């Protein structure tokens, strides 16, 4: 129970984009959880994000690689998607788009197949961004549509702006403003939303032409 509470506080820090608190609470969760427990693997995944948000991207990637080695040595195939999704996210941030795409292409369907809806949502959204970045725009649309479909039944409203941003990038790049602006509208953050949601919303809004941005 203590490990679960610590990890929930870590996820709250993720929403706030607070690297210091993310690292603090994930390390507490890792200390409290036994090896092989899902809560420990999730904390290890989030630890890398917290380190990266403190400007320690190389340490974050290394933390994920160490965590993957640990869980894979334990032989539990259900745990790696939690870490691989976060690792793909950081690879994308580090400019390793090819590596990120390969990681996320494996992780997104694996997480969904195991019923880990939140992890699959993250993975499909970041995979769509990786597809877009590498020029595979048709794949980006398909993966963004998968994320949107999962979002509808997930209950994870805090991921809505990220998913809608991922769904807007290709239509905006192709000049399909009707589709892009509908996704941007659905990405709008509201008063009291997490900072992570505000960033996703702002990223989506930046895709619209200046006149459309002024109206949002």
N, C-alpha and C positions, 0 to 999 in steps of 0.2 A: 504494500500500500504506500509506503514512504517513497519507494522508487517511482511509482506511478504518479504521485503528487509532484515529485521533482521534475519528472518528464513533462507533465502538463504545464508546469511553470516555464519550462524550457520552450515549449511550443508557443506559449503566450509571448515570450521574448522574441521568438521568430517573427510573430506577427508584428511586433513593435520594431523589428529590425535592430534589436539591441544585442550586439555581439557579446558584450561583457556578461550580461545576464544569461544569455544563451549558453555560453561556456560554463558559467558558474553552476547552473542547474543541470546541465547534461552531465557534468563531471560528478555531481552529487548522485544523479540517477545511476550512473555507471558504477559508482562505489557501492550503492545499495542493492543493485540487481545482480543475480547470479549469472555466470556465463551460460549462454544458450537461451536465456529468456528474451522474448521479443522486445520487451521494454528496454533491455540493455542495447540491443542492436539498433533500435530507433534512436536511443540517446547517442550512440556512436555516430550515427548518420548526421544528427543535428549538431554534434560537436564540431564537425568539420565546417559546417556553415557558419557557426559562431566565430570560429577562428578566422575564416575568410572575411567576415564582416568587420573584423578588427584590423584588416590589412595584412593578414597572415595567410594568404592564399596557399602558398606552398605547404605550410603546416596543415591546413585544412585538407588538402589532397592527400598528404601523407597519413593523416589520421584516418581517412576513409580506407586507404590501402591497407593499413594495419588492422583495421576492424574487419575488412573483408577476409584477410588471412586468418583471423581468429575464428570467425563464424564458419568459414569453409572448412577449417580444420576440425570443427565440431560436427560437421556432416549434416547440418540442418539446412536443407535447400529452401526453406520458407523464409529465412532471414535475409539473405543477400539483397533482394530487391529494395529493401528499405535503405540500405547503404548505397547501392548502385545508383539509385535515382539521385541522391544528393551528390554523389561523385560525378555523375553526368552533368549536373547543374554547374558544379565548380569547373569541370573541364570546359564547358561552354563559356563560362566567365573568363577562363584563362586563355581563350582563343583556340583551344583544341576542338574545333567544331566536328571534325571527322571522328575523333575519339569519343566525344560526347554523344554524337548521333548513334554510333555503334553500341555504346553502353545503354542508351535510352531505348533503342529499338528492341533490345532483349528484355529490358526491365519492364516497360509499360505493359505488354501483354502478360508477362509472368506475374506481375503484381495483380492485375485484374483477374487472372485465372485463379489466384489464391484468395480472392475476395478482399484484397487490401485496396479499397476504393480510393482513399486519400492519396496513397502512394502512386496509384495508376493515373490519377488526375494530374498530379505534378508531372509525372513522367511523360504523359501524352502532350501536355502543354509545352514543356521544354523541348520535346522531340519535334513538335511543329515549328518552334523557333529555330531549332538546328536545321531542319529541312529547308526552311525559308532562307536561312543564312547561306547554306551550301548550294542553293539554286534548285532544289527539288520541290518546286512550288506545288505540284499536284499532290505529292506526298504530304506536304505541310497542311494542305486543305483537309485531306483525309484524316490526319492525326488530330488536327484541331476539332474536326467534327466529332471524332471519337471522344475527345475531352468534353465537348459541349453535351453530348449525349449522356455521359457518365455524371456530369455535374447536375443534370436535372433531377436525378433520383438520389443524389449522394448526401444532401444535407450540409455539405461543406461550402456554405455561402461565402466564406472568407477567401475562397479560391476563385470566385466568380470573375473579378477584374483580370486576373492573370489569364484565365481560360479565354475570356472574350477578347483580350488583347491578341492572344495567339491566333484566334479565329479572324482577326481583322487585318493581319499583316499582309497576306497575299492579296486579298481583294483591293486593299489600298494601293499596293504596288502595281496592280493591273489596271488601276483606274476605275474599278467597280465601286464607285462611291456610295451607291445605295446600300450594298451589302456591308461595306466597311463601316459606314456611319451607323447602321443598325447595331453592329457589334460594339462600336464605341459607346453608343447610348446605353447598352446593356452592361458596359464595364464601369459606368459611373460609380464613384465612391460616395459615401454619405457621411454626414457628421457622426463622429464616434467610431468610424471604421478604423481597422488596423492600418498602420503605416505601410505595411506590405500591400494592402489593397489600394491605398492611395497611389503608390508607385505604379502598380499595374494599370490603374485607371488613367494616370497621367501618360503612361507609355502608349496606351491606346488612343488617347485624345490627340497626342502628337502626330498621329498618322493622318488626321483629317486635314483638308485644306484650311487655310486661315479663316475664311468666312464661316465654315462649319464649326471650327473650334470656338469662335466667338459666340456662337449660338448655344453651345453646350453648357 
